[in-house]
Amino acid sequence: MDHRFEARRREMLDSAVCPPDLAAEVLPQLDAFLQPFVQSLTEPEQHTHTRESVQGLVSSLDSKTGEGIAYLHDRGRQGL
């Protein structure tokens, strides 16, 4: 990356940090936000996994991988 943009990039990344308590306030609204997308899915498991995956992405996990998100919800990584 060009060194001229590194300072601005760092500034933008620092401002994009979402504190965990803010994410906790958003989770109740998350289901309503996901509803139109989830309705387009055909399998009931997809409904559950979609919600869990997005919840994992807004969680405080350091590494937001499928495996980490699955373990967050006490599931094996195979399902997600």
C-alpha positions in Angstrom: 0.0 0.0 0.0 1.2 3.5 -0.8 2.7 5.1 2.2 0.7 8.3 1.6 -2.5 6.5 2.4 -1.3 4.5 5.4 -2.0 7.3 7.9 -5.5 7.8 6.6 -6.1 4.0 6.5 -5.1 3.7 10.1 -7.3 6.6 11.1 -10.3 5.0 9.3 -9.7 1.6 10.9 -9.4 3.2 14.4 -12.7 5.0 13.9 -14.4 1.8 12.8 -14.0 0.1 16.1 -17.4 -0.9 17.7 -17.3 -1.3 21.5 -18.9 -4.6 22.7 -21.6 -2.8 24.7 -22.8 -1.1 21.5 -23.1 -4.4 19.7 -25.2 -5.8 22.6 -27.7 -3.0 22.0 -27.9 -3.8 18.3 -28.5 -7.5 18.7 -32.3 -7.3 19.4 -32.7 -5.3 16.2 -30.6 -7.7 14.2 -33.4 -10.2 13.8 -35.7 -7.7 12.3 -32.9 -6.5 9.9 -32.2 -10.1 8.8 -35.8 -11.1 8.3 -36.2 -10.3 4.6 -33.0 -12.1 3.7 -33.7 -15.1 6.0 -37.2 -15.5 4.4 -35.6 -16.1 1.0 -33.7 -19.1 2.3 -35.3 -22.5 1.9 -33.9 -24.7 4.8 -34.7 -24.1 8.5 -31.0 -24.7 9.3 -30.1 -21.8 7.0 -32.3 -19.5 9.0 -30.5 -20.5 12.2 -27.0 -20.4 10.8 -27.5 -17.0 9.1 -28.5 -15.4 12.4 -25.7 -17.1 14.3 -23.1 -16.2 11.7 -24.1 -12.5 11.7 -24.2 -12.5 15.5 -20.7 -13.9 15.5 -19.6 -11.1 13.1 -20.8 -8.4 15.4 -19.5 -10.2 18.5 -16.3 -9.5 20.4 -14.4 -12.4 18.9 -10.9 -11.6 18.0 -10.9 -13.9 15.0 -14.2 -14.0 13.2 -13.8 -17.3 11.5 -16.5 -19.9 10.9 -14.9 -22.1 13.5 -14.8 -19.3 16.1 -18.4 -18.3 15.5 -19.6 -21.9 15.7 -17.8 -22.4 19.1 -19.3 -19.1 20.3 -22.7 -20.7 19.8 -21.6 -24.1 21.2 -21.8 -25.8 17.9 -19.4 -27.8 15.8 -17.7 -26.0 13.0 -19.3 -28.3 10.4 -22.7 -26.6 10.5 -21.6 -23.1 9.8 
